[in-house]
């Protein structure tokens, strides 16, 4: 299978403003007012006028049409079902394994380009099977949740979320890694979702963010 490569630019409308994510440069950014309005029309599916296209050519480059990927519509966080399912208590070994994966992800985030990190998970998910949730997967999720008491979680949502999709993938469970943004003030967040259910965060907190990239 041909490897998948994320588009260089992802975009969404968050609180009425356009936000872009440049995976290659590992940065979020916005546009000047006129370009912001033009891109908002594109993201809303409205016909792009010649004037709007010209403004976006200047702001993003003439190839913006091929580089831009609008964020997919993500289902609103629903009531917990997976998290409320009874599961065996995780062993110490499984908790340690989860911590090890988290440390590996932290190292990867420091060493590898962000676009490469995302592409690795995208490629793995593309060839994986969308299986039902197994007891083994639920135990692994419980181990992940238990392991958070041993390493700092504040301001570490990205590494924790990538670690969760990694440990669950090892058990043929492929949930979504979601990156979201908000405005006023600007903020970015990452979480893991399965069929609309947030697995590693509070749904009320996640609802404040608009998904910009779903892997």
C-alpha positions in Angstrom: 0.0 0.0 0.0 1.2 3.4 -0.9 2.2 5.4 2.3 -0.1 8.3 3.2 1.3 11.7 3.7 -0.6 14.4 5.6 -1.3 17.6 3.6 1.0 20.4 4.6 -1.9 22.6 5.7 -5.0 21.8 7.8 -7.7 24.3 8.5 -10.8 24.9 10.5 -13.2 27.6 11.7 -12.9 28.1 15.4 -15.1 30.7 17.1 -15.6 32.4 13.8 -12.0 32.7 12.9 -9.9 30.6 10.5 -7.0 28.6 12.1 -4.4 26.8 10.1 -2.0 24.0 11.1 1.2 23.7 9.1 2.5 20.2 9.9 5.8 20.7 8.1 6.6 23.8 10.2 4.8 22.4 13.4 2.9 25.7 13.9 -0.6 27.1 14.1 -1.3 30.4 12.5 -4.1 32.8 11.3 -4.6 35.1 8.4 -5.1 38.8 7.9 -8.8 39.9 8.0 -9.5 39.8 4.2 -7.7 36.5 3.7 -9.5 35.1 6.8 -12.9 36.0 5.3 -11.9 34.4 2.0 -10.8 31.2 3.6 -13.9 31.1 5.8 -16.0 31.1 2.6 -13.9 28.1 1.3 -14.3 26.2 4.5 -18.1 26.8 4.5 -18.3 25.4 1.0 -19.2 28.6 -0.7 -18.2 29.3 -4.3 -14.8 31.0 -4.3 -14.7 34.3 -6.1 -11.8 35.4 -8.2 -11.0 38.1 -5.7 -11.0 35.6 -2.8 -8.8 33.3 -4.8 -6.3 36.1 -5.4 -6.2 37.1 -1.7 -5.5 33.4 -0.7 -2.9 33.1 -3.5 -1.0 36.0 -1.8 -1.5 34.8 1.7 -0.9 31.0 1.3 0.8 30.6 -2.1 -0.6 29.8 -5.5 -0.8 26.1 -4.6 -3.0 26.5 -1.6 -5.8 24.5 -3.2 -3.7 21.3 -3.3 -2.1 21.9 0.1 -5.2 22.7 2.1 -7.2 20.0 3.9 -10.3 21.3 5.7 -10.9 19.6 9.0 -13.4 16.7 8.9 -16.6 17.0 10.8 -16.1 15.3 14.2 -19.0 13.9 16.1 -19.8 15.7 19.4 -18.6 14.0 22.5 -21.3 11.6 23.6 -22.1 9.9 26.9 -19.5 7.4 28.1 -20.1 3.8 27.1 -16.6 2.3 26.7 -15.3 3.9 29.9 -18.3 2.6 31.8 -17.8 -0.9 30.6 -16.5 -3.2 33.3 -12.9 -4.4 32.7 -10.3 -6.3 34.6 -7.9 -4.4 36.9 -4.7 -3.7 35.0 -1.5 -5.4 36.1 1.5 -3.5 37.3 3.4 -4.8 34.2 0.8 -3.3 31.8 0.9 0.0 33.6 4.7 0.1 33.3 4.4 -0.8 29.6 2.1 2.2 29.2 4.5 4.5 30.9 7.3 3.2 28.7 5.3 4.0 25.6 4.6 7.5 26.9 8.4 8.1 27.5 9.1 6.8 24.0 6.5 9.3 22.5 8.1 12.2 24.5 11.5 11.3 23.0 9.9 11.0 19.5 8.3 14.4 19.8 11.7 16.0 20.6 13.6 14.2 17.8 11.3 13.6 14.9 9.5 16.2 12.7 5.9 16.5 13.7 4.7 15.7 10.2 6.5 12.4 10.3 5.0 11.6 13.7 1.5 12.2 12.4 2.2 10.3 9.1 3.4 7.2 11.1 0.1 7.0 13.0 -1.9 7.7 9.8 -0.2 5.0 7.9 -0.6 2.5 10.7 -4.3 3.2 11.0 -4.8 2.9 7.3 -3.6 -0.7 7.3 -5.1 -1.6 10.6 -8.6 -3.2 11.0 -11.3 -1.2 12.7 -12.1 -3.9 15.2 -14.6 -3.9 18.1 -13.4 -3.1 21.5 -11.9 -6.2 23.2 -11.5 -7.0 26.9 -7.7 -6.7 26.3 -8.1 -3.3 24.8 -10.3 -2.2 27.8 -7.6 -3.4 30.2 -5.0 -1.5 28.3 -7.1 1.7 28.5 -7.5 1.2 32.2 -3.7 0.8 32.5 -3.2 4.0 30.6 -5.6 5.9 32.9 -3.9 4.4 36.0 -0.5 5.4 34.7 -1.2 9.1 34.6 -0.6 9.4 38.3 3.1 8.6 37.8 4.0 11.1 35.1 2.9 14.8 34.8 -0.2 15.3 32.6 -0.6 19.0 32.8 0.3 20.6 29.4 1.2 17.1 28.1 -2.0 16.3 26.2 -0.3 15.6 22.9 2.3 13.1 24.2 -0.4 11.4 26.4 -2.8 11.2 23.5 -0.3 9.8 21.0 0.8 7.3 23.7 -2.8 6.1 24.1 -3.4 5.5 20.4 0.0 3.7 20.3 -0.8 1.3 23.2 -4.4 0.6 21.9 -3.1 0.0 18.3 -1.0 -2.8 19.7 -4.3 -4.5 20.6 -6.0 -3.8 17.2 -8.0 -0.9 18.5 -7.6 2.2 16.3 -9.4 5.2 17.8 -9.0 8.8 16.5 -6.2 11.1 17.6 -7.8 14.6 17.5 -6.1 17.9 17.5 -8.3 20.9 18.3 -8.1 24.6 18.6 -10.1 27.5 20.1 -9.9 31.3 20.0 -10.4 34.1 22.5 -7.8 33.3 23.8 -6.1 30.9 21.4 -5.5 27.4 22.7 -4.6 24.0 21.3 -5.5 20.6 22.7 -5.2 16.9 21.8 -7.4 14.0 22.8 -8.4 10.5 21.8 -12.0 9.6 20.7 -13.7 6.4 19.7 -17.1 6.7 17.9 -17.7 10.1 19.5 -16.6 9.1 23.0 -13.6 10.9 24.5 -11.4 8.3 26.1 -8.8 10.4 27.9 -10.4 13.7 28.8 -13.5 15.5 30.1 -16.1 15.8 27.3 -17.1 19.3 28.6 -13.5 20.5 28.2 -13.1 19.0 24.7 -16.3 20.7 23.5 -14.6 24.1 23.8 -12.2 23.0 21.0 -12.8 22.7 17.2 -11.1 19.7 15.6 -8.5 20.8 13.0 -6.9 17.4 12.4 -8.2 13.9 13.0 -5.8 11.0 12.5 
